[in-house]
């Protein structure tokens, strides 16, 4: 599968004249009655769980109203810290889960003692398992073509009956308006209820925010989960993850690509978080 090939297996063909859906998200929804949230350097992080988030995603899929789920890491917090526009679009998501252990610790330090991690590479299989049992189709957007093919195979082996009618690897360039429209139409034509997006932060959150009013499916940004679940990249051992040292493992695996993100970004996060907790 090349990156320019759309895969709506239902056979639907996108047309050039279809109108985008009218916006459904005119204001940030009130979540105060659902679960507790806290702001970490301005970014909203929810004290949710795998079960609650998975059910919320499948609820969005069943309703046809769509929605957006972000799995927040320290990297995302710092992107939001530096860019108010990005912070607003993430804060407007239906769920912002604590993907990284530092954010779990931040929630606990803010009084939410029972906060737990909701990690993208674990959330994705949880949603797929539930979707397979309920006959809800899922799709994949992002990643390299060979990674998508292997990921499809592994997910369908692991979750018998899982319907995966859409997979698309976008090119490494900006898409024009017509291309965006055709992709949205292909996603709708495929009938997916949940679309996993693996473009990396902040690209995937910006893409989801730009598409959430066009699409009726739930959009779930899972970052590196495509590579991990396809076996294209090694995942940190669980022990290191529990200690909040997954970043160190990933840095050792990809020092040139991730060096600045982790060494500079993590140091800035710690400085600003401690400064806000202990103002002079």
N, C-alpha and C positions, 0 to 999 in steps of 0.2 A: 504494500500500500504506500503510495507516494503521499507527500504532505499536501498535495493539491487535490487529493481525491476525497470526496465526501462519502460516508458509508451509511446512508439510511436504508436499512435492509427491507423496510416495508415497501420500497419501490416508489415512494413519493418523489416527484421532481419539483424542485423549487422554481417558482415563477418570478419574473422580474417586476411584476406589477403589484404584488401583495403589499398591503399597508401594515406598518408595525402596529402592535397592540397599543392601546391607550395606556398611559402611565397608571399604575396601581399604587405606587408608593409616594404619595405626595408629602407625607410627614413621617418622622421617625415613630414607629409604633410604641405603645406603652407596654413595657415588659415587667413592670414593678410587681405585678401580682403573680408572675410565673416563677421567678427565682431571683435570687440576689445577684447583683452585679457590683463591680467596683471599677473605678478609673485608675489605670496604671499609667502614669505620665500622660494622662489625657485620653488614653484609649480604653474604651469599655471592654471589660472581660467578664464573662458570665460564669457563675458557679454552677455549671450544668454537669451532665454526666453522659456517658456513652448511650445509655438507654434513653434518656430524655432527649438528647440531640437527635438520635436515630429516629425516634418516634415523631419528633417535630419535622424532620426532613420528609418522612413518608406521609405525614399529614399535609405538607405543602404539595407533594406530588399528587396525592389523591384529590385535593381541592382544585387543582389546575391553576391556582393563583400564583404559584412559583414562590421564589424567595431566595435568600442568599445566606450562606453559612461560611464564616471565616475561621480558620484555625490559627490563633495568634501565637507568635513566637516573639522573642526579644527583638529579632530583626524587624518584625512588623511594627512593634511598639516604637522603635526608633525611626522607621519610615514615617509613621504617623506623627511622631514628635517633631520631625523636621518639616512636615508638609500638612498644614491644617486641612487642605482639601481632601487629602487621602484619609486623614483622621475622621473627617465627617462621613465619608462614604462607608468606612468600616463600621463606625458607630451606628450607622443606619441599618446594618445587617440584622437579620432575624436572630442569628446566634453568632457570638464571638467566643469560641472555646479557648481554654488555656492549654495550648498545644505544648508549650515548653514548661519544664519544672520551675524555672524562676518566676513564671507568672502564677503558678500554683502557690508558691511560697508567698508571692505578693498578695494574693487573695487571702491567704491565711493570716498574714501580718495585718491585713486590713479588717480582721474580725470574722472572716468566713472560715472557721476552723475545719469544716468538713470538705473544703474544696479539693477536688481531684483532677488529675490530668485527663484531657480529652484530645488525644494525639491523632493527627490526620491519618497516618499509616495504619492505625488500629480502628479508627472510626470508619474508614472506607469498607473494610471487610464486615464490620458489624452491620452497616447499612445494607450491604449486598446480601448478607444472610437473611435479613428480614424481608428485603425486596424479593428475593427468590421464593420465599414461602408465600408471599402475597401476590405474586405474579406482576410485580411492578418492574417495568423495564428500566435499565440504567444505561448511561452513555459515558463516553470518555472524550475529553477535549484537551489536547496538549501532549507533550512528550514527543520523542522521536518515533518515526513509523515503526521501526523494528521493536521498540519498547512497547508500543501499543499492541502489536500483534502478540507478543509474548504475554503481556498483561491480560489480554482477552482470553488466551488459552488457559492461563493459570486460574483466573476468576471462574471460568466455566467448569474447570476441573474441580475446583474447591467447592463451588456452590451449584450442584446439579439443578438444572431448571432455570438458572438465572438467564434472563433475556438481555442481550447486549446488542441492540440493533444499530448503534451509532458509535463510530470512533473516528476521530479526525485529528491529524497532526498539522497544526497551522504552520505556515512558513515563518522564518525568522525575519520578518519585516512587518511594517504597519499594513493592515488591510484597508482597502478603500471601502466606501459606503456600500457599493454594490456587492462586494465580496462578503461583507458583514451581513447584509440582508439575505444573501443566498445561504450562508451558513445557518442563520437563524431559522430560515424556512426548512432547511434540511433537518435540523434538530426537531422542529415541530412535526415534520412529516414522519420522522422515525417513531414517534410515540413514546419517547423516553419520559419517565416521571422524575428521574434524578440524573443530573449531569455532573460528573466529577470533573473538576478543572485542575490540571496540573501544569501551570505555566510558571510557577514561582512567584514569590512576593517581590514587588507590589503589582506585577503585571496581571496576575490572575484576579486580584481583587478589583482592579480597574476594569478588566474585561467583564467580570460578573456584574458590576454596578452598571455598566453601559448596556447590558443585555437583560437585566432582570425585569424590565417592563415590556420587553418584546416576547419573552418566553414564559410558557406556563409550567415549566419544570422547575424543580428545586436545584439550585446551583451550589455545589459544595467545593470549596477550594482546599485542595489537599497537598499542595506543594510537591515535595520529593516522593510522595507515596507511590507514584507511578513507577519510578525507578526502583524503589525498595521492593515493592510487591512483584515486579517483573523479574527481580533478581539482577538488574543491571547495575546496581550499586549495593555495597554492603551496609547493613544497618548496625548501629552501635549495640553492643550487648546490653541486655536488660539491666544488669547491675549498674552500668555507667549511666543509663537513662534515669534510673531512680535517684542517682546522685546528682543529677543535673549536669552531667559531663558528656552528653551526647555531642555537643559542639566540639569538644576536644577530639573525639574520635573522627568526626567529619573533617575537621581541620587537618588531621594527620593524613586522611585519605585524599583531600583536595586542597592542599595548602595555597596554591596560586589563586584558585578561584574564590576560596572562602576566607583567605587570610584577613583582609580588611574588614569583612563583615563581622567576623568573630572577635578578632583582637581589638579593633577600634570600637566596633558597635557595642560589644558586651561591656567594655570599660566605660563607655559613655552612659550606657544604661545604668550600671551600678552607681556611677557618680551622681547622676541626676535623681535616681530613686532614693539614695541615701540623703541627698541634699533636701529633698522634699519631706522626708520623714524626720529630718533633724535640722530644720531651718535655723540659721544663726539669729 
